[in-house]
Amino acid sequence: MTKRWILIISLIILVALLVAGFIWFKNNGPIKDTSLKDDGIGRLAIGMDEEHIRHYYPEFAISHGKKNNIYYYNDEDSFIVTTKNKKIVCIELRNEIPNQKLTTKKNITLGSSLNEVEKAYGKNYRKKSTERYGNLIEFQDSKTNQKLVFGVFDNKVNVIIFYDYEEFEYQF
């Protein structure tokens, strides 16, 4: 009787490990590349010099950190740009900015539909579910080490995050 229980428990553990491995691979495994070269949000792109932020968006405030500088519009909850070693490593658009039509280079902005995103960037993306933003779709360009992430709620884009995954570990 004990051999049978050991076998049953071993099988349950094996199935649990296989399911956990599949879920991990689905969320972290490779996805087909989408070219993100020369893409960005508004007039900014990953890798640009920090001085471009002040040139294009002089109204931004700055918060100096030990490793990064954070530039933001109005408050730290709308349009945020993070720099490391004086280069842009992350751009986030969470809320619309008055008198600004901030889009990606392929014309995707807050409120764009999932269908519009797929027409512009294709369907080579990874779906993720996060506590912070809910459902996300993530495009990756391994040649430029960039990821472009769209938060999607009710089939509409509600957040856009563009970052260099080699230089910046984004906390979802």
C-alpha positions as CSV (number, residue, x, y, z in Angstrom):
1,M,0.0,0.0,0.0
2,T,2.8,2.5,0.8
3,K,4.5,1.9,-2.6
4,R,1.2,2.8,-4.3
5,W,1.0,6.0,-2.3
6,I,4.6,6.9,-3.1
7,L,3.9,6.4,-6.8
8,I,0.7,8.5,-6.7
9,I,2.4,11.3,-4.8
10,S,5.4,11.1,-7.2
11,L,3.1,11.4,-10.2
12,I,1.2,14.4,-8.7
13,I,4.5,16.2,-8.0
14,L,5.8,15.4,-11.5
15,V,2.6,16.8,-13.1
16,A,2.7,19.9,-10.8
17,L,6.4,20.5,-11.9
18,L,5.5,20.1,-15.6
19,V,2.6,22.5,-15.3
20,A,4.8,25.1,-13.4
21,G,7.5,24.6,-16.1
22,F,5.0,25.2,-18.9
23,I,3.6,28.3,-17.3
24,W,7.2,29.7,-16.7
25,F,8.2,29.0,-20.3
26,K,5.0,30.6,-21.6
27,N,5.7,33.8,-19.7
28,N,9.5,33.8,-20.1
29,G,10.4,31.6,-23.1
30,P,11.5,33.0,-26.4
31,I,9.1,34.9,-28.7
32,K,9.7,35.7,-32.3
33,D,11.3,39.1,-32.8
34,T,9.4,42.1,-33.9
35,S,11.6,45.0,-35.2
36,L,11.5,47.8,-32.7
37,K,14.5,49.6,-34.3
38,D,13.9,53.4,-34.4
39,D,10.7,53.0,-32.4
40,G,9.8,55.0,-29.3
41,I,7.1,57.1,-27.6
42,G,6.6,60.7,-28.6
43,R,9.9,62.1,-29.7
44,L,12.0,59.9,-27.5
45,A,13.6,56.5,-28.1
46,I,15.6,54.0,-26.1
47,G,19.3,54.8,-26.2
48,M,18.9,58.6,-26.8
49,D,21.0,60.9,-24.8
50,E,19.4,62.4,-21.7
51,E,19.6,65.9,-23.2
52,H,16.9,65.0,-25.7
53,I,14.4,64.8,-22.9
54,R,15.0,68.5,-21.9
55,H,15.1,69.6,-25.5
56,Y,11.8,68.0,-26.5
57,Y,10.0,68.1,-23.1
58,P,11.3,71.1,-21.2
59,E,8.4,71.0,-18.7
60,F,9.5,67.6,-17.3
61,A,10.6,67.5,-13.6
62,I,13.5,65.3,-12.6
63,S,14.2,63.0,-9.8
64,H,17.8,62.0,-9.3
65,G,18.5,58.5,-8.0
66,K,21.7,56.6,-7.2
67,K,21.6,54.5,-10.4
68,N,18.9,56.2,-12.5
69,N,17.4,59.6,-13.2
70,I,13.7,59.8,-13.7
71,Y,12.1,62.5,-15.8
72,Y,8.3,62.9,-15.6
73,Y,5.5,65.1,-16.7
74,N,3.4,66.7,-13.9
75,D,3.6,63.8,-11.6
76,E,5.3,60.4,-11.5
77,D,2.1,58.7,-12.8
78,S,1.7,60.0,-16.4
79,F,4.7,60.0,-18.8
80,I,7.9,58.8,-17.2
81,V,11.4,58.5,-18.8
82,T,14.2,56.7,-16.9
83,T,17.8,57.1,-17.8
84,K,20.9,55.2,-16.8
85,N,24.4,56.5,-17.6
86,K,22.8,59.5,-19.3
87,K,21.0,57.3,-21.8
88,I,17.2,56.6,-22.0
89,V,16.5,53.0,-20.8
90,C,12.8,53.1,-20.2
91,I,9.8,55.2,-21.4
92,E,6.3,54.8,-19.9
93,L,3.1,56.4,-20.9
94,R,0.4,55.8,-18.3
95,N,-1.9,58.8,-18.8
96,E,-2.6,61.2,-21.6
97,I,-0.8,64.5,-21.4
98,P,-2.7,67.7,-22.2
99,N,-1.9,69.2,-25.6
100,Q,0.3,66.2,-26.5
101,K,-0.5,63.4,-28.9
102,L,2.0,60.8,-27.6
103,T,2.2,57.7,-29.9
104,T,4.6,55.1,-30.8
105,K,6.3,55.5,-34.2
106,K,3.6,53.2,-35.6
107,N,0.8,55.5,-34.3
108,I,-0.3,53.4,-31.3
109,T,-1.4,55.5,-28.3
110,L,-3.5,55.1,-25.2
111,G,-7.0,54.1,-26.3
112,S,-5.8,52.3,-29.4
113,S,-7.5,48.9,-30.0
114,L,-5.8,45.5,-29.7
115,N,-6.6,45.1,-33.4
116,E,-4.7,48.3,-34.3
117,V,-1.7,47.1,-32.2
118,E,-1.7,43.8,-34.1
119,K,-2.0,45.6,-37.5
120,A,1.0,47.8,-36.6
121,Y,3.3,45.3,-34.8
122,G,2.0,41.9,-35.8
123,K,1.0,38.9,-33.6
124,N,4.5,37.8,-32.4
125,Y,3.8,38.8,-28.8
126,R,3.7,37.2,-25.4
127,K,0.6,37.6,-23.2
128,K,1.3,38.3,-19.6
129,S,-0.9,38.9,-16.6
130,T,0.5,41.2,-13.9
131,E,-0.7,42.6,-10.6
132,R,0.4,46.1,-11.5
133,Y,-1.2,46.5,-15.0
134,G,-3.4,43.5,-15.5
135,N,-3.2,41.9,-19.0
136,L,-0.2,42.8,-21.1
137,I,1.1,42.0,-24.5
138,E,4.9,42.1,-25.0
139,F,6.9,42.5,-28.2
140,Q,10.6,41.9,-28.2
141,D,13.5,42.8,-30.5
142,S,16.6,40.8,-29.5
143,K,18.8,42.7,-31.9
144,T,18.2,46.0,-30.1
145,N,17.5,44.4,-26.6
146,Q,14.2,46.2,-26.5
147,K,10.7,45.3,-25.4
148,L,7.5,47.1,-26.2
149,V,4.7,46.4,-23.8
150,F,1.0,47.3,-24.1
151,G,-1.4,47.1,-21.2
152,V,-4.8,46.0,-22.6
153,F,-8.1,46.5,-20.8
154,D,-11.4,46.0,-22.6
155,N,-9.5,45.5,-25.8
156,K,-8.0,49.0,-25.5
157,V,-4.4,50.1,-24.7
158,N,-4.2,51.6,-21.3
159,V,-0.4,51.7,-20.8
160,I,2.6,51.7,-23.1
161,I,6.1,50.7,-21.8
162,F,9.2,50.7,-23.9
163,Y,12.5,49.6,-22.4
164,D,16.0,48.1,-22.9
165,Y,15.8,44.7,-21.1
166,E,19.6,44.4,-20.9
167,E,20.0,47.8,-19.1
168,F,16.8,48.1,-17.2
169,E,14.8,45.4,-15.2
170,Y,11.2,46.6,-15.4
171,Q,9.1,45.6,-12.4
172,F,5.7,44.6,-13.5
